[in-house]
Amino acid sequence: MSAFFPSQSRDDYWFSLGRFQMTSTLVVVLIGLIGMLASVFTGGATFALAYVPEAVFSGQVWRIFTWPLAPEPSNLLWTVLTLVMLWYFGREVEATIGRNSMAKLFAGIWLSFTASGLILGVLLPGVVLSGLNLVQFAILLLFIAENPRRPFFFGIPAWVLGSVLLGIQVLQLVGVRMWGSLFVLLFGLFGVAIAAKRVGLLANASAIPGGTTTRRTATRGSATRKPRQPTRQEKRNVSDEDRMDALLAKISAEGIHSLTKSERAELEKLRQRRRR
């Protein structure tokens, strides 16, 4: 069990549930598990929680917030696989950005697909949001975008797999003429990309608006000004950044479990110094 849920610093999880240290990803997976069990034992009555534009516009506004809790009981196996993949890829992303940014990312994913559903539900028929399938798909694509050359099955690069999965999803919706769901997916993913950029992901995607970093413009006369020598603290900060980049690159290439115990402790110290 400890191999799948390694012990973490208190700053990396919200609370403990028995032996489980509840990170942002595990909290969302737990919500999905509760929704799945409720759907099974109520015979699908949880569909009353799904987002359906007609129902929302008639006054059932709770559906805007509860649609992730409404999986289809007929797709129980796929729901379980969705939760497993959400946990696996979500923890990898969370290890990079931390629990707070991951919580903001999940909120951004929910907001992106909900806003797309609200807008397109007025214009196009067949818009329905239920379960965590879209959330899991968004997290998977973000993981691939951050690790495009990481090998998957049979050594296939991650970006190839992501392109194929997205293409299949689009073609499937086009084939059954579900235009509402198609545009909710596309516009929702664009919103997800903006949310991801705001928490520090997709740093190389300059075409996506958002982002938390700003560039400073040079002031007049700076070309002739003698450069200031870096202080001792600044030199250490540069060294810390280089070391953190090296550890994060190792995580991206081989996964969080590739770090040794001493490397994890070092990464945690670097994170705490960076926060200060």
NORQUI-V661311 format. One record per pair of residues at least 24 apart in sequence whose ideal C-beta (glycine too) atoms are under 6 Angstrom apart, sorted by the first residue. I is the first residue (numbers start at 1). J is the second residue. Records with the same first field share a line. If there is no record, write none. Layout:
I = J ; J
This chain:
9 = 268
12 = 99
23 = 94 ; 99
24 = 94 ; 99 ; 102 ; 103
25 = 90 ; 91 ; 94
28 = 106
29 = 83 ; 86 ; 87
32 = 83 ; 132
35 = 69 ; 71
36 = 71 ; 79
39 = 71 ; 73
40 = 73
44 = 73
46 = 70
50 = 130
51 = 117 ; 129
52 = 128
53 = 121 ; 127
64 = 114
67 = 129 ; 130
68 = 132
70 = 130
71 = 131
82 = 132 ; 133 ; 136
85 = 136
86 = 136
89 = 139 ; 140 ; 143
90 = 139
92 = 143
93 = 143
95 = 256
97 = 199 ; 200
101 = 199
104 = 199
105 = 195 ; 199
108 = 195
109 = 135 ; 138 ; 192
112 = 188 ; 191 ; 192
113 = 188
116 = 184 ; 187 ; 188
117 = 184
120 = 180 ; 183 ; 184
124 = 179 ; 180
125 = 180
126 = 178 ; 180
127 = 180 ; 184
138 = 192
142 = 196
145 = 202
147 = 252
240 = 270
244 = 270
